[in-house]
Amino acid sequence: MPVSTKNRFLLLYGSQTGQAKAISEEIVEKAEKFNLTADLHCLSQTEKKFNIEREHCIVIVTSTTGDGEPPDTAQKFVRRLKKKTLPSNHLENLNYALLGLGDSNYTNFCNNGKTIDRRLEQLGAKRFYESGWADDAVGLEIAAEPWMESLFPAIQKFLSVNIHTTSCDSIDTSCRTNQSGSNENGHNKKEDLQENRLESKTIPGLHSDESSPALTHLNEIIKPVSPTDSCCDKTTEVTSPKLNSLTNVNNLSSSLLSKSDSDTGTDINIESNAHINRTDNRTLITKSKLNLNQQNEIQTLDKGECQPSLTTSLPPLSESSVSVPVLSAAYLKLEYLNNETVNLTEIPLQNGCPMPSASSEITMARVTSSSVLTKEEAVKKTLCLKLNTQKKMMEYLPGDSISVVVENDVNEVEALLKRLSVLKCADTTCSLTVIEGTKKKNPSVPSHIPPMCTLRHIFTTCVDIREPPKKALFRALVEYTSDQGQKRRIQELCSKQGAADYTQFVRQPSLSLMDILNAFPSCIPPVERLLEHLPRLQPRPYSVCSSPLVNPGIIEIVFNVINIPVGEGRSYHRNGVCTGMLDKITQNVQIKGAFQEDRVDDLSNTLEKLAINDKIQVPIFTRTNQHFHMSDDLSIPIIMVGPGTGVAPFVGFLRHRQALRKDMSDPELYGNTWLFYGCRHEKSDYIYRKELEDFQSTGILSRLCVCFSRDNQLQKSPQYVQDNIRNNSTELSILIMEKNATVFVCGDAKNMAKDVNEAFVSVIQSYKGCTAEEAKIELMKMRLHKKYLEDVWT
């Protein structure tokens, strides 16, 4: 018997890192404005909290993880849905809408959502609203926001909910025109395309909860700030901060973190970079001054050269009314407990909250060595860490990944706490509780934050301060920004009309919370409001390049130390969160010149270093959904493609195969083993060179094909791994099509993996004499049969 409570719909989410859950919670909050009740549950609660066979109307938001797999929380639900014994009318009473989250850089984009969508239809369920597919490669909000905007009217129509105050056709257009009176959609064609994709309806007559500043619409209409009549005929001197490559978190001075002085030259008072509006052929520039304790540089902007930026908007956006998201209800209360003490060492990592994709408990692994595999002149610094799991034997196979539980940089945390004016109480015991009477639906303290600890502990170990702030956080920042020009710009960045600016100036340069606060110095948000929006600090996965048969108890990982320079809105230099942490904690024990031919061993010095620093430990755990494995049957040929640090799992493969080969009854049956490797420069970037060449000389590696993208460019030698694949097309096609070889690809998803995929399409096409489309189908069959496997990342 279906559940048929009027106005109610079941809302289910499957989330790996919290994205799907966050979107679902947003749907819950907005549903009330449409007189709808969302009954929210995680897909893991199937048959405990809900049963879809008894439901009439459901909405599903789910992500995809691994190689097109369901997130851990959705596996049980998907498994039950896929039962072959279910009849075709099993869900004939069910009506649904589905939003899938994915990343188009990966081959199986939104595969889990599409699998659920397809299976629901096979079982007789019917869509009452078209399924949506949000792409994290360009920004989930690009598809998710318009999908959500139209979801509620679709549910209202399906459930026959008649509310005269929430008709989607009732739009307040009185303030949706620019100053000249023309419609706000006077963009060029490219901008129209972007705007049309994000356009949504504004619903008049709906009020926000009383705990938040008053809003009159689901998306509040914000009018443009009125410019003055004065203008700049030719050029105007603008005082702006000078940020150079030497700026970093260590010299974010107190003057940067304090409120700046301002020169009031017009009606708009901007305290950071110049806020520029252009009316007709005139340019209006508000002078500004931000004291960074550095020499200010005078810039001149010609009216024909003005460009939009993080802090600057131009017409038509700057002259248009914008609609911003409804302000979410405040729900966290922060209290300092001056007379309480807390032992932070006794608090489990992230409050003991289960780690995503974890297949084991967290193990504190001791760093036994840290080797720099590249030379000093290399563009990237590559580190190899050996981790001793000590008495806890972690089960893994070559090709598996482990996750490292990370911490934020201490200097970055210090600067942020200072910017928020809470540094003095950063180490005071505090507690987080839910505000009594909050209007937020189902409020709770985030499970990864201890209810009692310190602010420094929270910002160091629990929350992500690097991820570009979401629009909901920008919306909250509006309420705590005193300067009207800065407030207007923040409103634009979280509005539908400013979606392109948000993508270009926040998401693409990957700005952090600190970058945003530095850009808008009059914005001083309370810490608890930030904690309501900051996502959980996620562990980072790394491919294992060791074999349990060769060195039991030792796990080896290799990675590039990510270097992120100042620029494009980034106000300080930084390293990758995890790679920077691992580099920093092992600085004193790093062995330079490792695996290079000119290495000079100083064993006694190395052992002395390790003896002094033998307490360097890293929290790690093994991961679920591990499919990047070679067969134990060594007669099956394998083809490995791994440029740069993508070679890591293949070093593990070769070590493992060397150990297994010793036990082969007939070594002559050992299958062909190919490796395609590439890097920038042979002399500075060729990692594991000696070991790979040794594998080739002993027959463990049948063919080693290397290329160097920045060397010998004039000699037309192969630059990239895909070039070498095409050059060896004949032999590779025989291995794949006649000898059942398995292809493994590891490394960059954005470019390399796609280029390699195309190269193998051409290999198959050449062998079969077929079209490119037919070759792609053949390669897809290989993927389905696990004969073409990828371990790629963005």
KOLBADREN-531390 format. One record per residue (C-alpha): x, y, z. Coordinates in steps of 0.02 Angstrom, whole numbers, padded with zeros to 5 digits, always signed. Last residue first. Example, Ala and Ser with C-alpha at 12.3 -4.5 7.8 and 13.67 -1.06 7.14 Angstrom:
<sites>
+00684-00053+00357
+00615-00225+00390
</sites>
This chain:
<sites>
+02087+00767-00588
+02118+00583-00557
+02139+00420-00650
+02146+00236-00608
+02083+00158-00769
+02050-00020-00825
+02028-00092-00999
+02003-00281-00991
+01874-00267-00853
+01740-00353-00960
+01637-00193-00969
+01792-00091-01011
+01840-00210-01150
+01663-00197-01219
+01685-00008-01219
+01843-00030-01321
+01747-00130-01452
+01611+00004-01456
+01746+00136-01482
+01816+00034-01627
+01644+00030-01708
+01632+00219-01692
+01806+00243-01765
+01756+00140-01917
+01823-00034-01949
+01981-00108-02024
+01992-00227-01877
+02176-00198-01836
+02181-00013-01882
+02020+00025-01788
+02084-00066-01634
+02244+00036-01629
+02147+00196-01671
+02031+00166-01523
+02186+00132-01419
+02252+00306-01461
+02083+00385-01424
+02084+00310-01249
+02262+00371-01225
+02207+00548-01269
+02060+00539-01148
+02169+00471-01007
+02303+00602-01038
+02191+00755-01044
+02074+00780-00897
+02098+00612-00812
+02283+00627-00767
+02366+00467-00712
+02345+00278-00728
+02295+00170-00876
+02292-00021-00871
+02259-00127-01027
+02228-00314-01010
+02292-00426-01149
+02176-00557-01226
+02309-00632-01342
+02224-00603-01509
+02137-00434-01500
+02240-00348-01365
+02414-00423-01391
+02392-00421-01581
+02334-00240-01577
+02483-00192-01470
+02607-00265-01594
+02532-00171-01741
+02500-00007-01650
+02676+00019-01584
+02693+00197-01652
+02514+00233-01601
+02552+00186-01420
+02713+00287-01427
+02617+00443-01477
+02488+00410-01340
+02630+00411-01212
+02679+00587-01259
+02819+00674-01351
+02871+00540-01475
+03027+00597-01571
+03004+00737-01696
+03189+00784-01687
+03148+00967-01651
+03059+00922-01489
+03213+00832-01424
+03164+00854-01241
+03007+00939-01171
+02882+00796-01188
+03001+00656-01144
+02955+00482-01203
+02977+00305-01138
+02927+00134-01204
+02987-00009-01093
+02952-00178-01171
+02954-00353-01100
+02963-00300-00917
+03002-00445-00799
+03131-00497-00928
+03284-00467-00818
+03348-00321-00923
+03175-00242-00928
+03150-00250-00740
+03324-00176-00717
+03277-00033-00833
+03123+00000-00728
+03225-00001-00567
+03356+00118-00636
+03228+00240-00702
+03113+00244-00550
+03077+00429-00587
+03130+00512-00750
+03102+00695-00705
+03273+00780-00706
+03380+00702-00842
+03243+00634-00954
+03139+00793-00953
+02951+00814-00957
+02888+00640-00915
+02830+00483-01003
+02803+00297-00973
+02723+00162-01078
+02749-00008-00998
+02728-00176-01083
+02723-00350-01007
+02709-00498-01125
+02655-00655-01034
+02763-00776-00933
+02734-00949-01007
+02922-00975-01027
+02936-00966-00837
+02862-01142-00828
+02820-01198-00651
+02803-01016-00599
+02856-00988-00418
+02994-00862-00456
+02873-00771-00571
+02764-00723-00423
+02900-00615-00343
+02943-00528-00507
+02758-00506-00543
+02735-00416-00376
+02882-00300-00407
+02815-00265-00581
+02638-00228-00521
+02702-00116-00381
+02804-00015-00506
+02644-00015-00608
+02546+00064-00465
+02665+00214-00462
+02685+00246-00650
+02547+00376-00642
+02676+00482-00550
+02732+00545-00719
+02661+00446-00865
+02574+00280-00832
+02513+00166-00970
+02525-00020-00933
+02492-00160-01058
+02470-00332-00982
+02487-00504-01060
+02400-00651-00976
+02530-00787-00939
+02556-00715-00764
+02389-00782-00703
+02373-00690-00537
+02276-00561-00638
+02313-00376-00624
+02211-00265-00510
+02133-00093-00527
+01966-00147-00455
+01968-00075-00278
+01794-00021-00228
+01838+00006-00044
+01990+00094+00025
+02132+00056+00144
+02171+00172+00289
+02305+00299+00334
+02357+00411+00479
+02537+00471+00454
+02674+00457+00585
+02842+00541+00611
+02905+00462+00771
+03067+00397+00698
+03133+00574+00676
+03298+00563+00769
+03328+00383+00717
+03278+00427+00539
+03408+00564+00528
+03543+00451+00599
+03496+00314+00476
+03514+00437+00332
+03683+00500+00393
+03748+00322+00410
+03683+00275+00239
+03761+00418+00143
+03723+00357-00030
+03781+00458-00179
+03649+00463-00314
+03716+00502-00488
+03610+00371-00574
+03451+00438-00495
+03342+00326-00388
+03357+00447-00240
+03444+00612-00276
+03385+00688-00113
+03344+00589+00043
+03212+00680+00145
+03229+00661+00334
+03216+00843+00392
+03081+00890+00268
+02968+00742+00314
+02830+00838+00403
+02830+00975+00271
+02824+00864+00117
+02682+00760+00189
+02582+00916+00234
+02613+00997+00065
+02559+00839-00025
+02402+00834+00082
+02339+01013+00069
+02426+01051-00096
+02551+01191-00077
+02513+01374-00049
+02560+01549-00105
+02447+01691-00049
+02308+01801-00118
+02236+01684-00249
+02125+01799-00353
+02198+01746-00520
+02373+01752-00444
+02485+01683-00308
+02558+01512-00345
+02493+01337-00309
+02630+01204-00295
+02575+01023-00281
+02709+00908-00212
+02707+00767-00340
+02666+00594-00274
+02735+00422-00232
+02669+00293-00109
+02751+00143-00026
+02669+00029+00101
+02782-00077+00211
+02711-00216+00321
+02767-00354+00204
+02908-00304+00085
+02912-00408-00074
+02751-00507-00064
+02651-00358+00001
+02699-00265-00158
+02735-00079-00169
+02679+00067-00277
+02516+00104-00187
+02404+00232-00271
+02360+00382-00164
+02191+00440-00097
+02165+00603+00000
+02056+00611+00156
+01917+00741+00154
+01904+00893+00266
+01716+00908+00295
+01629+01050+00209
+01620+01230+00274
+01439+01291+00279
+01376+01283+00459
+01554+01304+00519
+01560+01473+00434
+01407+01535+00529
+01486+01474+00691
+01643+01577+00659
+01548+01740+00645
+01573+01828+00477
+01681+01983+00455
+01662+02047+00276
+01733+02224+00268
+01896+02153+00200
+01820+02081+00040
+01966+02014-00062
+02056+01948+00092
+01897+01861+00149
+01878+01778-00020
+02059+01721-00025
+02044+01655+00152
+01893+01549+00103
+01997+01473-00034
+01998+01513-00219
+02006+01371-00344
+02057+01477-00495
+01911+01396-00591
+01786+01404-00449
+01800+01582-00387
+01834+01704-00530
+01774+01612-00685
+01638+01503-00610
+01569+01638-00496
+01577+01764-00639
+01477+01648-00752
+01348+01620-00616
+01325+01807-00586
+01146+01815-00651
+01098+01665-00546
+01163+01755-00393
+01301+01700-00273
+01438+01805-00356
+01321+01953-00381
+01277+01959-00196
+01462+01957-00154
+01486+02105-00273
+01342+02202-00192
+01412+02173-00018
+01582+02237-00074
+01504+02396-00141
+01396+02417+00015
+01539+02398+00138
+01475+02314+00296
+01486+02132+00247
+01413+02012+00376
+01245+01975+00295
+01323+01951+00123
+01436+01816+00194
+01285+01701+00214
+01247+01711+00029
+01430+01676-00010
+01414+01521+00099
+01262+01463+00001
+01357+01498-00160
+01488+01370-00114
+01659+01422-00051
+01805+01358-00156
+01884+01212-00061
+02034+01267+00041
+01961+01287+00216
+01902+01107+00226
+01840+01068+00402
+01894+00942+00535
+02081+00938+00570
+02155+01113+00575
+01998+01220+00580
+01916+01113+00714
+02073+01094+00820
+02109+01280+00813
+01930+01316+00864
+01949+01208+01018
+01865+01046+01077
+01689+00999+01135
+01552+00939+01017
+01687+00857+00909
+01663+00902+00725
+01646+00757+00601
+01463+00728+00651
+01412+00904+00600
+01310+00976+00746
+01129+00940+00708
+00979+01024+00629
+00832+00922+00562
+00753+01066+00465
+00825+01237+00502
+00704+01355+00588
+00808+01362+00746
+00709+01351+00908
+00857+01313+01018
+01019+01341+00925
+01108+01175+00902
+01267+01152+01002
+01453+01181+00976
+01569+01186+01125
+01728+01279+01161
+01891+01250+01253
+02006+01398+01227
+02146+01370+01102
+02081+01488+00967
+02026+01616+01097
+02155+01748+01055
+02148+01700+00871
+01962+01738+00858
+01966+01897+00754
+01908+01808+00595
+02067+01864+00504
+02169+01798+00650
+02084+01629+00640
+02119+01627+00453
+02301+01672+00474
+02329+01538+00605
+02241+01408+00498
+02352+01451+00352
+02506+01442+00461
+02454+01272+00529
+02423+01198+00355
+02263+01097+00356
+02270+00918+00416
+02253+00759+00315
+02193+00580+00335
+02288+00485+00200
+02190+00362+00094
+02261+00202+00021
+02246+00147-00158
+02254-00027-00232
+02352-00067-00390
+02464-00193-00304
+02356-00286-00178
+02308-00236-00001
+02286-00305+00173
+02352-00192+00309
+02461-00286+00434
+02448-00194+00600
+02609-00227+00695
+02704-00084+00613
+02609-00005+00468
+02778+00055+00406
+02758+00190+00275
+02884+00217+00137
+02864+00388+00057
+02916+00434-00120
+02920+00619-00160
+02915+00708-00328
+02957+00893-00340
+02888+00969-00498
+02972+01083-00626
+03134+00986-00609
+03292+01087-00576
+03312+01013-00402
+03316+00836-00466
+03169+00717-00453
+03144+00563-00344
+03152+00649-00175
+03149+00508-00048
+03058+00501+00118
+03097+00348+00223
+03030+00250+00371
+02873+00355+00397
+02773+00270+00534
+02594+00221+00494
+02456+00267+00617
+02317+00151+00558
+02138+00206+00529
+02018+00059+00525
+01992-00033+00364
+01882-00031+00209
+01861+00157+00207
+01773+00236+00057
+01722+00389+00160
+01792+00394+00337
+01671+00352+00477
+01657+00495+00605
+01776+00462+00750
+01770+00645+00802
+01867+00697+00648
+02015+00595+00709
+01978+00527+00882
+01986+00649+01029
+02110+00588+01159
+02252+00695+01094
+02141+00849+01112
+02133+00833+01300
+01998+00957+01347
+01997+01088+01483
+01847+01184+01551
+01846+01347+01649
+01846+01459+01496
+01708+01362+01409
+01678+01465+01252
+01508+01442+01171
+01468+01425+00987
+01285+01402+00934
+01244+01320+00769
+01076+01334+00679
+01068+01490+00571
+00929+01475+00442
+00978+01474+00259
+00969+01639+00166
+00865+01621+00009
+00971+01617-00146
+01009+01780-00238
+00914+01868-00376
+01008+02004-00467
+00953+02175-00526
+01061+02233-00668
+01187+02374-00682
+01340+02278-00622
+01290+02126-00724
+01268+02218-00889
+01386+02298-00859
+01550+02268-00768
+01595+02182-00606
+01748+02199-00497
+01803+02108-00340
+01839+01938-00417
+01879+02017-00583
+01795+02106-00728
+01909+02199-00849
+01928+02384-00883
+02033+02417-01038
+01923+02539-01133
+01902+02653-00983
+02088+02660-00962
+02143+02593-00795
+02294+02666-00708
+02385+02575-00569
+02480+02645-00421
+02571+02514-00320
+02560+02503-00133
+02718+02452-00041
+02677+02313+00080
+02596+02312+00251
+02441+02248+00162
+02342+02408+00191
+02196+02406+00070
+02157+02571-00015
+02014+02608-00130
+01962+02732-00261
+01790+02702-00334
+01793+02698-00522
+01650+02750-00635
+01688+02726-00819
+01590+02820-00951
+01547+02760-01124
+01370+02702-01081
+01376+02674-00893
+01525+02575-00832
+01544+02517-00654
+01709+02478-00571
+01745+02428-00393
+01929+02458-00361
+02015+02328-00252
+01969+02323-00068
+01883+02454+00039
+01745+02507-00079
+01633+02652-00028
+01501+02684-00159
+01433+02863-00150
+01598+02926-00216
+01775+02970-00159
+01776+02895+00014
+01954+02839+00041
+01954+02684+00148
+02051+02613+00293
+02072+02426+00304
+01996+02306+00429
+02128+02192+00499
+02198+02033+00428
+02309+02118+00302
+02377+02234+00436
+02411+02086+00547
+02524+02016+00415
+02494+01872+00298
+02679+01839+00291
+02680+01653+00327
+02527+01620+00223
+02619+01673+00067
+02664+01827-00035
+02830+01801-00123
+02746+01778-00290
+02681+01955-00285
+02531+02045-00215
+02531+02235-00228
+02375+02303-00151
+02273+02430-00247
+02268+02620-00262
+02176+02672-00417
+02231+02819-00523
+02098+02866-00648
+02111+02872-00835
+02020+02957-00978
+01859+03049-00940
+01826+02972-00770
+01649+02997-00711
+01540+03090-00588
+01353+03062-00593
+01358+02939-00450
+01319+02755-00468
+01164+02674-00394
+01199+02503-00319
+01105+02374-00422
+00941+02304-00355
+00938+02138-00263
+00791+02021-00289
+00785+01882-00160
+00768+01706-00227
+00631+01617-00132
+00560+01790-00111
+00522+01916+00026
+00678+01900+00128
+00697+01965+00305
+00864+01940+00392
+00868+01767+00470
+00794+01701+00632
+00620+01746+00574
+00615+01614+00439
+00610+01672+00260
+00453+01738+00181
+00365+01685+00022
+00253+01812-00063
+00337+01816-00231
+00418+01665-00314
+00563+01703-00427
+00581+01580-00569
+00743+01512-00633
+00872+01558-00766
+01033+01456-00755
+01042+01383-00928
+00963+01538-01002
+01095+01647-00921
+01240+01546-00992
+01165+01549-01166
+01122+01732-01152
+01303+01768-01103
+01364+01687-01262
+01233+01778-01365
+01275+01951-01295
+01178+02008-01145
+01023+02118-01143
+00933+01995-01030
+00903+02131-00900
+00759+02202-01001
+00778+02383-01047
+00736+02524-00928
+00900+02616-00946
+00944+02572-00768
+00929+02387-00794
+00772+02286-00778
+00722+02152-00655
+00648+02272-00528
+00466+02266-00579
+00479+02090-00645
+00402+02001-00495
+00359+01832-00565
+00195+01740-00548
+00212+01600-00675
+00292+01486-00547
+00137+01496-00441
+00187+01500-00260
+00060+01617-00181
-00091+01530-00260
-00047+01363-00185
-00126+01211-00267
-00036+01049-00226
-00095+00923-00354
+00041+00798-00304
+00110+00794-00482
+00090+00980-00509
+00170+01024-00343
+00312+00901-00375
+00345+00981-00546
+00333+01156-00471
+00465+01101-00344
+00585+01023-00468
+00597+01176-00581
+00717+01270-00468
+00806+01110-00419
+00855+01069-00599
+00905+01251-00627
+01025+01240-00479
+01093+01066-00509
+01150+01093-00690
+01273+01236-00671
+01281+01206-00483
+01385+01049-00504
+01528+01151-00576
+01617+01125-00741
+01706+00961-00703
+01583+00929-00561
+01449+00888-00690
+01267+00880-00636
+01153+00759-00729
+00966+00787-00715
+00820+00666-00734
+00661+00736-00811
+00511+00756-00697
+00363+00641-00660
+00470+00491-00706
+00380+00324-00701
+00423+00164-00608
+00387+00000-00698
+00537-00105-00645
+00635-00065-00804
+00609+00121-00770
+00683+00105-00596
+00829+00009-00672
+00871+00143-00799
+00869+00283-00671
+00970+00181-00546
+01102+00142-00678
+01103+00322-00739
+01133+00386-00563
+01273+00260-00537
+01354+00299-00705
+01355+00487-00679
+01503+00496-00800
+01581+00326-00828
+01732+00387-00926
+01795+00514-00799
+01829+00696-00841
+01640+00710-00854
+01627+00716-00664
+01471+00652-00578
+01312+00695-00484
+01146+00618-00533
+00980+00703-00499
+00826+00592-00504
+00638+00618-00508
+00515+00480-00465
+00344+00401-00478
+00314+00231-00399
+00154+00130-00416
+00226+00017-00553
+00377-00024-00447
+00377-00215-00461
+00291-00211-00630
+00439-00286-00725
+00455-00425-00596
+00603-00433-00474
+00700-00596-00485
+00849-00514-00569
+00891-00416-00412
+00966-00250-00470
+00864-00142-00350
+00928-00242-00202
+01110-00211-00251
+01074-00029-00288
+01002+00000-00113
+01144-00095-00028
+01275+00002-00125
+01200+00173-00093
+01295+00225+00065
+01460+00164-00005
+01441+00274-00157
+01382+00182-00313
+01519+00133-00436
+01567+00215-00601
+01750+00171-00582
+01769+00250-00410
+01622+00356-00358
+01454+00411-00427
+01338+00531-00336
+01155+00520-00292
+01004+00633-00272
+00840+00537-00276
+00665+00612-00270
+00517+00502-00226
+00328+00502-00254
+00209+00355-00224
+00305+00251-00098
+00267+00078-00031
+00386-00015-00147
+00514+00121-00106
+00531+00056+00072
+00588+00181+00203
+00673+00199+00371
+00741+00023+00390
+00699-00055+00222
+00828+00060+00139
+00925+00160+00268
+01085+00161+00164
+00993+00269+00037
+01005+00412+00162
+00838+00484+00215
+00741+00647+00198
+00550+00658+00206
+00522+00818+00108
+00362+00911+00150
+00292+01030+00020
+00206+01198+00051
+00313+01276-00086
+00422+01372+00037
+00437+01211+00136
+00523+01127-00010
+00666+01253-00005
+00740+01187+00157
+00722+01004+00108
+00797+01037-00064
+00948+01118+00019
+00967+00964+00129
+00967+00858-00028
+01102+00965-00108
+01210+00946+00049
+01183+00757+00052
+01232+00740-00129
+01393+00837-00098
+01440+00748+00064
+01595+00652+00010
+01519+00484-00036
+01334+00526-00045
+01179+00428-00091
+01025+00533-00059
+00839+00499-00039
+00693+00621-00031
+00521+00545-00003
+00378+00662-00049
+00242+00737+00059
+00112+00866+00004
-00029+00741+00036
+00016+00585+00135
+00003+00441+00011
+00121+00301+00067
+00087+00162-00056
+00000+00000+00000
</sites>
